[in-house]
Amino acid sequence: MKKIISMLMTASLVLGLSVPVMAGEMEDKLVILHTNDIHGHYEKAEGQIGIAGVAALKDQYEAQGAEVLLLDAGDFSQGTTLVNHNKGINAPEYLIAADYDAVCLGNHEFDYGNQAAKDIVSALNGGNIPVLTANILKKGTTEPFFGTNKIFEMEGVKVGVFGLDTAETQTKAAPSSVLDMTFVDGKEMFAIAQKQVNELKEAGCEYIIALWHLGLVDESIGRRCIELAEAVTGIDLIIDGHSHTEMDGGEIVKDTMIVSAGCYLANIGTVVVDKETKEEKAVLIGASDFAANYGVYDEAVAQMVEGDLEKVNEIYAEVFAKSEVDLNGERDPGVRNMETNLSNLITDAYLYTAREYVKKEGMDLTVDMAVVNGGGTRAGIPAGEISRNHIFTALPNRTTVVLMTVTGEQLLEALEASTFCTPMALGGFPQVSGMEYTLNTAIPYESGGQYPESTYYAPAKPGSRVTIRSIDGKPFDPNA
């Protein structure tokens, strides 16, 4: 029955890709399906295709005679209570059920800690999905921590795939999550990429795919996929993630096509490659297009996800509060470049929690203020009843509140460094409680030295753009 449905769907599948319509006439085609930044959105929902749709689409193309590679460019295991509840370990189960061929890691695969990240990789490898991240090394060595590349022997063409993950992971995950790893960055990462291409070419690969979690936004200048595309020769296709960029039709840099499918399974990326000529055509299939024109879902995968979702929703359904207004958790404009009501609520809660802890423990401390990175807030909360699901969706990282004693001078430096690109959105943008500061974005940020094991640069002159007006209602003192 699945094959009959696939044949009936052939026309709608291939017309948008300008390839033959009859089943069996895609035998000379390689179809690359790609996703990125799923962030736990595996269920079929409004505006989402769902992993069951991805699985069915792969089956349909194979039924038409095409050879198919299904690849993901990272950030697949964190973002919703569906996956966060079990520290992301069910995300590999969904990818295995959908028959993915390879993935690279994203920075959010490390959100649950060092061991949890390794468990996710182990589960994927156990399901015959190679995890490719050539620039993550065992600390103090040149040995890769995970896999680097994979060769796929397709009929008529040998395809090589290699992966990279952003070095921003060092600061976007807790230091303890990556303590035994080195993330190679910048020109050294470029060299690793070129080495991977050369190795795959020497092994006889005729088509090279780079599976990268690097992004395209200015925050990542120096390590973006476009900079690598310009510096590295021999790559045919780059599948990118991290910046949630939608690229319908792809973008050509030098001789390399770059594609990215946005986020949350709102789209499936498709690249059809003629095996003989290596000509490519990239199309982004959105959720509404998929529902209208394809609309076939893998029922076994759908039931798997829906069963887990039902259990998780029951656990997090408890309502404990109410809001009379929408709480803004948007990325941009929002928590990554401006003060919002949700960020104020969160930082006020952190400050309250810390003060109550100090009081309860009888500690001789005064807790003056709280600061949290805006990027830790991943969603808004609509007006009305607030459930545990709302909170754990808005704050999926389960952050630990840490008490620190710092000088005013150190605090000023931290604020200056973490607003270096504001008003451009940045996950490190500091949301605060108990403190008032101003930021003059008309003044250029001057970089000093790079912080160790970080992608951030210290400010050359702390206080150039940032002025702290008060802390805990008292005038700012850099020596306090």
C-alpha positions in Angstrom: 0.0 0.0 0.0 2.9 2.4 0.8 4.4 1.8 -2.7 1.0 2.4 -4.3 0.6 5.7 -2.4 4.2 6.6 -3.3 3.5 6.1 -7.0 0.3 8.2 -6.9 2.2 11.0 -5.1 5.1 11.0 -7.7 3.7 13.8 -9.8 3.3 16.2 -6.9 6.7 15.3 -5.5 8.7 15.8 -8.6 7.0 18.6 -10.5 8.3 21.3 -8.1 11.8 19.9 -8.7 11.7 19.9 -12.5 12.6 16.2 -12.8 10.7 13.3 -14.6 7.2 12.6 -13.4 6.9 8.8 -13.9 7.9 6.5 -11.1 11.2 4.8 -11.8 12.5 7.7 -13.8 14.5 9.1 -10.9 16.9 6.2 -11.0 19.7 8.5 -12.1 19.0 11.0 -9.3 20.5 11.4 -5.8 18.0 13.1 -3.5 19.4 14.7 -0.4 16.8 15.4 2.3 18.1 17.7 5.0 16.9 19.2 8.3 18.5 21.3 11.0 17.7 22.9 14.4 14.7 20.6 15.1 15.0 21.5 18.8 12.6 18.8 19.9 9.7 19.7 17.5 9.2 16.1 16.3 5.4 16.0 16.5 3.1 16.8 13.6 1.5 20.2 14.5 0.4 23.5 12.9 3.4 24.9 11.0 5.4 21.7 11.5 5.9 18.7 9.2 6.9 16.4 12.0 9.4 13.6 11.9 6.8 11.2 10.5 6.5 13.4 7.4 10.3 13.3 7.0 10.3 9.5 7.2 7.5 9.2 4.7 9.1 11.6 2.2 12.3 9.5 2.2 10.2 6.4 1.5 8.4 8.1 -1.4 11.6 9.2 -3.1 13.1 5.8 -2.8 9.9 4.2 -4.2 10.4 6.4 -7.3 13.8 5.0 -7.9 15.9 7.7 -6.4 18.8 7.0 -4.0 18.2 9.1 -0.9 20.5 10.5 1.8 18.7 11.9 4.9 21.0 14.3 6.9 20.6 16.6 9.9 22.8 19.6 10.8 22.5 19.6 14.6 20.5 20.9 17.5 18.1 18.0 17.3 17.9 16.9 21.0 16.9 20.0 23.0 14.1 22.6 23.0 10.7 21.0 24.0 9.5 19.0 27.0 9.1 16.1 24.6 12.9 15.6 24.4 14.1 17.6 27.5 12.2 15.4 29.9 14.6 12.5 29.3 17.7 14.7 28.6 17.4 14.3 24.9 17.8 10.6 24.7 14.5 10.0 22.8 15.6 12.3 20.0 18.0 9.6 18.6 15.1 7.2 18.7 13.1 9.4 16.4 16.0 9.9 14.0 16.7 6.2 13.9 13.0 5.5 13.3 13.0 8.0 10.4 16.1 6.3 8.9 18.6 9.2 9.0 21.9 8.4 7.3 24.2 10.9 9.3 24.1 13.9 11.6 26.5 16.4 13.0 26.3 17.8 16.5 25.0 21.2 17.4 25.8 23.3 20.5 22.6 22.3 22.2 23.4 18.6 22.2 25.6 19.5 25.2 22.9 21.2 27.2 22.2 18.2 29.4 25.9 17.7 30.5 28.9 15.9 29.3 27.7 12.3 29.9 24.3 13.0 28.4 25.9 14.3 25.2 28.0 11.1 25.0 24.8 9.0 25.6 23.1 10.7 22.7 26.0 10.0 20.4 26.2 6.4 21.6 22.5 5.9 20.9 22.8 7.3 17.4 25.8 5.1 16.6 23.9 2.1 18.0 21.2 2.9 15.5 23.7 3.0 12.6 23.6 6.8 12.4 27.2 8.2 12.3 27.8 11.4 14.2 30.3 13.6 12.3 32.2 16.4 13.9 35.7 16.6 12.7 36.7 19.7 14.7 35.9 18.3 18.2 39.1 16.8 19.5 40.0 14.9 22.7 41.5 17.6 24.9 45.2 17.9 24.6 45.4 15.7 21.5 44.8 15.9 17.7 42.5 12.9 17.9 38.8 13.4 17.0 36.4 12.9 19.9 33.5 11.6 17.7 33.3 10.6 14.0 34.7 12.7 11.2 33.3 11.5 7.9 31.3 8.8 6.2 31.4 7.4 2.6 28.2 6.3 1.0 28.5 3.9 -2.0 25.5 5.0 -4.1 24.8 3.4 -7.4 26.7 5.4 -10.0 28.3 7.9 -7.5 30.4 7.7 -4.4 29.3 10.4 -1.8 31.5 11.6 1.0 30.0 13.5 4.0 31.9 15.2 6.8 30.8 17.3 9.8 31.8 20.4 11.9 30.2 22.0 15.0 30.6 25.6 16.0 33.3 26.5 18.5 30.7 28.7 20.2 29.6 25.6 22.0 32.4 26.3 24.5 30.5 29.3 25.8 26.9 28.3 24.8 27.1 25.1 26.9 28.3 24.8 30.5 32.1 24.5 30.7 31.6 21.1 32.5 29.7 19.8 29.5 32.8 20.1 27.2 35.6 19.8 29.8 37.3 16.9 28.0 36.9 18.4 24.5 38.6 21.0 22.3 36.6 22.8 19.7 38.9 23.8 16.8 38.0 27.3 15.5 38.9 29.8 12.8 41.6 29.1 10.3 42.6 25.9 12.1 39.0 24.6 11.5 39.3 25.7 7.8 42.4 23.4 7.6 40.5 20.5 9.2 37.7 21.0 6.6 40.2 21.0 3.7 41.9 17.9 5.1 38.5 16.1 5.2 37.7 17.0 1.6 41.1 15.8 0.5 40.7 12.5 2.4 37.3 11.9 0.8 38.6 12.8 -2.7 41.5 10.4 -2.3 39.0 7.7 -1.3 37.3 8.1 -4.6 34.4 10.3 -3.6 32.9 12.2 -6.6 30.4 14.3 -4.6 31.3 15.9 -1.2 28.7 17.1 1.3 29.7 19.3 4.3 27.3 18.8 7.2 27.9 21.8 9.4 26.4 23.6 12.5 28.1 26.9 11.9 25.4 29.5 10.9 25.3 32.6 8.8 24.7 35.5 11.2 27.2 38.3 11.9 27.7 37.0 15.5 29.6 34.1 14.0 31.9 36.0 11.7 35.1 34.1 11.2 33.5 30.7 11.5 30.4 31.0 9.4 29.7 28.5 6.6 30.2 31.1 3.9 33.7 31.9 5.1 34.6 28.2 5.0 33.0 27.9 1.5 35.3 30.6 0.3 38.4 29.1 1.9 37.9 25.4 1.3 37.9 23.9 -2.2 36.2 20.7 -3.4 32.9 20.9 -1.5 29.8 20.4 -3.7 27.1 21.0 -1.1 27.0 22.6 2.4 24.1 21.7 4.7 24.2 24.3 7.5 22.5 24.8 10.8 22.8 27.0 13.9 21.3 30.3 12.7 17.9 28.9 11.8 18.2 30.4 8.3 15.7 29.4 5.5 17.4 29.2 2.1 14.9 28.2 -0.6 16.8 27.4 -3.7 20.2 27.5 -1.9 23.0 30.0 -2.4 26.1 29.5 -4.5 29.5 30.6 -3.0 32.3 30.0 -5.5 31.4 26.5 -6.8 29.6 25.3 -3.6 25.9 25.3 -3.0 24.8 26.2 0.6 21.4 25.1 1.9 19.6 25.5 5.3 16.1 24.5 6.3 15.2 27.0 9.0 14.2 25.3 12.2 11.5 23.3 14.1 10.7 21.0 11.1 8.8 23.9 9.6 10.5 22.8 6.4 12.3 19.9 4.8 15.2 20.7 2.5 15.5 18.8 -0.7 18.5 18.7 -3.1 18.1 16.7 -6.3 21.5 15.8 -7.9 21.9 14.4 -11.3 24.4 11.6 -10.8 26.0 12.0 -14.2 26.2 15.8 -14.6 26.3 16.6 -10.8 23.8 19.4 -11.5 21.8 20.3 -8.4 18.3 21.7 -7.7 17.4 22.8 -4.2 13.9 23.3 -3.0 12.6 24.0 0.5 9.3 22.3 1.2 7.3 24.1 3.9 4.7 22.6 6.2 1.7 24.0 4.3 3.2 22.8 1.0 3.8 19.4 2.5 0.3 19.0 3.9 -1.3 20.2 0.6 0.8 18.4 -2.0 2.4 15.4 -0.2 0.5 14.8 3.0 1.7 11.2 3.6 3.1 10.4 7.1 4.8 7.3 8.5 2.2 6.0 10.9 4.5 3.9 13.0 6.8 6.9 13.6 3.9 9.2 14.2 2.4 6.9 16.9 5.9 6.6 18.5 6.1 10.4 18.9 2.5 10.9 19.9 2.7 8.2 22.6 5.7 9.9 24.1 4.1 13.3 23.8 0.9 12.2 25.6 2.9 11.0 28.6 5.1 14.1 28.7 2.1 16.5 28.4 0.4 14.7 31.3 3.5 15.2 33.5 3.8 18.9 32.7 0.1 19.8 32.5 -0.2 21.2 36.1 -1.3 24.9 36.1 0.2 26.9 38.9 0.0 30.6 37.8 -1.8 33.0 35.6 -0.7 36.0 33.5 -2.9 38.8 32.3 -0.5 39.7 29.5 1.6 38.0 26.9 5.2 37.4 28.2 7.7 38.2 25.5 10.3 35.5 24.8 10.9 36.3 21.2 14.5 36.1 19.9 14.8 39.3 17.8 13.5 41.8 18.7 13.3 40.3 22.1 15.3 38.6 24.8 18.6 38.6 22.7 18.8 42.4 22.3 16.3 44.2 24.6 14.7 44.1 28.0 11.4 42.2 28.0 8.7 41.5 30.6 9.5 37.8 30.6 13.2 38.4 31.1 12.3 40.7 34.0 10.2 38.0 35.5 12.9 35.4 35.2 15.7 37.6 36.6 13.5 38.7 39.4 12.8 35.0 40.2 16.5 34.3 40.2 17.3 37.1 42.5 14.4 36.1 44.9 15.6 32.5 44.9 19.2 33.4 45.7 18.1 35.8 48.5 15.9 33.1 50.0 18.6 30.6 49.8 21.1 32.8 51.6 18.6 33.6 54.3 17.7 29.9 54.8 21.4 28.8 55.0 22.3 31.6 57.4 25.0 32.8 55.0 26.8 36.1 55.7 26.1 37.5 52.2 24.0 40.2 50.6 22.8 39.2 47.2 22.7 42.5 45.2 21.7 41.6 41.7 21.0 38.8 39.2 22.1 38.4 35.6 21.1 35.8 33.0 21.8 35.4 29.3 18.8 36.2 27.1 19.5 33.2 24.9 18.5 30.9 27.7 14.9 31.9 27.1 13.6 29.9 24.2 9.9 30.8 24.0 7.3 33.2 25.2 4.3 32.5 27.4 0.8 33.6 26.2 -1.6 35.4 28.5 -3.8 33.0 30.6 -3.1 30.0 32.7 0.6 29.0 33.0 1.5 25.4 33.3 4.8 23.6 34.0 4.9 22.9 30.3 5.0 26.7 29.5 7.9 27.2 32.0 10.0 24.2 30.8 9.4 25.2 27.1 10.4 28.8 27.8 13.4 27.7 30.0 14.4 24.3 28.6 18.0 24.4 29.9 17.2 23.8 33.6 19.8 26.4 34.5 21.5 26.2 37.9 21.5 29.5 39.9 25.0 30.2 41.0 26.2 32.7 43.7 29.3 34.6 42.8 31.2 37.5 44.3 32.6 39.9 41.7 33.9 43.4 41.8 32.0 46.2 40.0 34.9 46.4 37.6 34.6 42.7 36.7 30.8 43.1 36.2 31.3 46.1 34.0 33.7 44.1 31.8 31.3 41.2 31.6 28.4 43.4 30.5 30.6 45.2 27.9 31.8 41.9 26.5 28.3 40.3 26.3 26.8 43.3 24.4 29.6 43.6 21.9 27.2 43.3 18.9 24.0 44.8 20.3 21.5 45.7 18.8 22.3 42.6 16.7 20.7 39.6 18.5 23.1 37.6 20.7 22.3 34.7 23.0 24.7 36.2 25.6 22.7 39.5 25.9 22.5 40.2 29.7 19.1 40.4 31.2 19.3 41.7 34.8 17.4 42.3 38.1 18.6 44.6 40.9 20.7 46.6 38.6 20.2 49.5 36.1 22.6 49.9 33.2 22.5 51.7 29.8 24.1 50.7 26.5 25.2 53.2 23.8 25.1 51.2 20.6 26.3 54.2 18.6 29.8 53.7 20.0 31.8 50.9 18.2 32.9 47.9 20.3 36.7 47.7 20.6 38.0 44.2 21.1 40.9 43.3 23.3 42.3 39.8 23.7 40.2 36.6 23.2 39.1 34.9 26.4 40.6 31.4 26.8 38.5 28.5 25.4 35.9 31.0 24.3 34.7 32.8 21.1 34.3 36.0 23.0 36.8 38.9 23.1 37.4 41.1 26.1 36.6 44.8 25.7 39.7 47.0 25.1 38.0 49.7 27.3 35.3 48.4 29.7 32.7 51.1 30.1 33.0 52.5 26.6 29.5 51.4 25.6 28.0 50.3 29.0 27.3 52.5 32.0 26.1 50.9 35.2 23.9 53.4 36.9 23.1 51.5 40.1 23.2 48.2 41.8 20.7 47.3 44.5 19.5 50.9 44.5 23.0 52.2 45.3 25.4 54.2 43.0 27.8 52.0 41.1 31.2 51.5 42.6 33.8 49.7 40.4 35.8 48.7 43.5 32.9 47.3 45.5 
